[in-house]
Amino acid sequence: MEILSTGIPILDEALGGGLLEDSNLLITYDTYSRGWALGFEILRRRMEMGDFGVILDSVLPITPLRMKLGAINFNLNELGGKGDLAVIDIFSSFYSLKYSEGYVYTDLTIDVSTFLPKYNQLYRRVLRERIGDKRPVGIDVTVDGMAFLLGEKNFIRVFQRLMALKERARLFENRKRPLNIFLLNRCRASEELVSWMALYSQYLIEFQPTENPGVERMFVRTSPLPDFAPTAEGYVFRLVNGRVEIEKPGKV
């Protein structure tokens, strides 16, 4: 499998070289963390390298999602309008909201019992209509939000079936393999859900607060790469003018 750069050299080093294609990256954080922004920074950098972004949204309508991403200089309308990304909007599908923007995909008939086949149909539409021969980079906003919509136990079963569909595609489909980024707020999830998601993720990054406002510790907990060397001290993580900054372990 090819190792792909995140576009952030210090992060590639921390991961042991980068991200394996077709791998899952789980990013966990707490209520006041801005660690979720790392996922969008990776997405931004990969799109700049020619990949296609797919946002799976289960927590916010499009308007507040735009505002939240605007705080990290991620312009949803601009990127969607240019054809660089699509939003599979599960939240709006569940609550019967329909948008005119072509990059926002909804299915107002979706519900808990029909989620998997209808989600798969939406993704296949995006694949056919927008992704083409590009590599998809998906970001799940958020795992805890999806678990709330579907129920945790049901979500875990659905996710297992998604892993089986992913493996089938890997075996039988000839297209660029994706990267998958999962955002998970630990304060809104059970230990069981966190444990299952860690099992299904090849990479795990955890954010912890510090005493300094706006500064967090970033720990790379797991990576499948032989050059990965975990550190006892976390990397220093902050947002400056809406842009991610990461520094090697040291005093905050």
N, C-alpha and C positions, 0 to 999 in steps of 0.2 A: 504493500500500500504506500501511496505517496504521502510524504509529510509536507503539510502546507503551513506557510507562515501566517501568524495572526496579523501581521503588519506592524507589530509592536516588538522590536528586537529584544527588549528586556523581558518581555513576557514569553517570547519564544525560548529564551535561555532558561527561564524558570520552569517551563514545561518540559525541558529536556530536548528541545529542538523545534517544536511547533505542534500542530494538530494533525493527527492521522485523518485522511479522508474517510468519510462514513462514520466518524466517531461522534460520541456525545460528550459535551462539556457541560457540567453542572456548576452553576454559580449560586452559592447560598449566602444569605445576609440577614440582618435583622431590620426592625421597623424603620429606624432612622438612618440606615445605611444608604449610601449612593453607589454601592458596589455593583448594582444592576447596570450602571452606565458602562461598565467594562464590556458587557455583552454587545452593546450597541456600538462601542468603539471598534470591536473586532469586526462586527458586521459592516461598519462604515469602511474600514480598511480593506476588507475583502471585496466589497463592491468597487472600490477604487482600482482593484486588481482585475476587475472584469466579471466578478461573480454576481449572482442575482439574489437579492434579499427577500425572504419570506417571513413576515411577522405573523405569528399565531396569537391573536389577542382574545383573552377570555376574561379580562378584568375591567376594561374601560370602554365607553363609547369613543368614537373616532375623535370628537372635538377635544375632550380632556387628554386623550392619548397624544394628539398633536401638541398640546400645551406642555405636557410632561416631557416629551422628546425635544421640544423647542429649547428647553432649559439646558440641554447638552448639545445644542446646535445641530440637531438631527431633524432636518426639514422634511417631514413626511410627504407633504403635497408636492414639493419640488422633486424629490427622489421618485415618488410614485408617478408623477407626471412625465418624468424623463424615461420611464420604463425600466428603472433599476430595481424596483421592489414591488411587492404586492402584500396586502394584508388579508389574511383569512380571518374574518371577524366573527368569531364564535359568540362573543358577548352580544353583539347586535343581532345575530341570528336568533339567539334565545329570547331576546326581548323585542323582536319584531321591528328593528330599525333598519331602514334601507337607505343607501347613499348613492349619489349620482356619479361619484368618482369611479372611473373604470378600474383603478388598481385595488379597490376594496371589494372583496368577495364575500357574499353572505348567502345563506340558505334559510329562509324563514320557516321552513318545515322541519328543521332539525330539532331533535329533543334527546333526552337521555337515552331512550331505547333505540334510537336510530343514529346515534352520534357517529359511530365508527364508519359505516358505509357512506354516510352523507359527507362527513369530513373528507374521506378518501376521494369522493367525487369532486369536491371543491379543489383539493390539492391537484388532482389530475387535470382539472380545468386550467389552473394556474400553470401547470407544467406544459400543457398543450398551447395555451394562448400567449404566454409571456416568457417562460424560462427558456424554451428552445434548447440550444446546445450549451447553455451556460451552466455553471455549477451553482446549485441552490445552497444558500446558507440560511438555515432556519433559526429563528429565535422565538422561544415560547414565553409569552408575557401573560400569565406566569403559570408555573406548575401548580402552585397552591390555588390559584384562581380556577384552573380547570378542575382540580380536585373538589373545590367547593361546588361548582356547577353540576358535576357528575356524581358526587359522593366519593369519598376517598377509596373505599373498597372497590367500587365500580371502576374508578379511574385507574387503579393499579391493574385490574383485569384488562381494561382497554389498552393500557400502555404495553402490557405483555403481548397482546395481539398486534399492536403496531410494530413491536420489535420483530415479530414473525413476518409481517408484511415487508418490513425493511430488509430482512434476510432474503426473502423471496426475490425482491427487486435486485438485490446484490447478485444473486445467482443467475437470474434470467434476463435482466434488462441491460442493454448496452448504452449507458449514458454516464455523464460525469457524476461521481458519487458526492453526496452532500456533506456539509458540516452541520451539526445540530447543537444549538446553545439553549440550555434550559435555565431559566431564572426561578429561584425558589426562596421566598421569604420564610425563614424558619419560625417566625413568630405566628404565622398563620397555618402551620402544618404540624402534623403529629410526628413523633420520632419514627414511627413505622413508615410514613410516607417518605421522609428524608432517607431512611435506610434503603428502601426499595429503589429510589432514584439514584442513590450512590452506587447500588449494585449494577444498575443499567448504564452507568456513565463511566467512560474510560478516563476522563479527567474530572477532578473536583477542585474547585477554588472556593475558599471560605473567607468571608470578610468579618473582622471583629473590630469593635470601636476602640478608640484610645481616649485618653483624657483631654486631648487637644481637639477642639471643634473642627470639623471638616477634614480630619486626618484619620485614616483607618489602616489597620493591618491586613494585608492580603497574604493568605497562606495557600500554596499549591499543595493539596493533600495527596493527590494521586495522579499518576501519569503512566501510560503503558510503555514509554520509551526507555531504552536502557541507559541513556545519558541523564535521566532525571535524578536529581539529588535534592531531596527535601531539606528545608532549612528550619532550624528551631525558632528563629526570629522571622516574623513576617515581613514581606515587602511593604514599603510605605506607599499608600494609595491616597490620592486626593484629586478633586476636580478644580481646575483653575480656568476661569472664564469659560466654563462649560466643556473643557477638554480634559481628558484623562492624563494624569501624571503618575508614573510609577518609579520608585527609587529602590535600590537594593537595600537589604536589611541593615538597619542601623538605628540610632536613637531618633525618636520623633521630636 
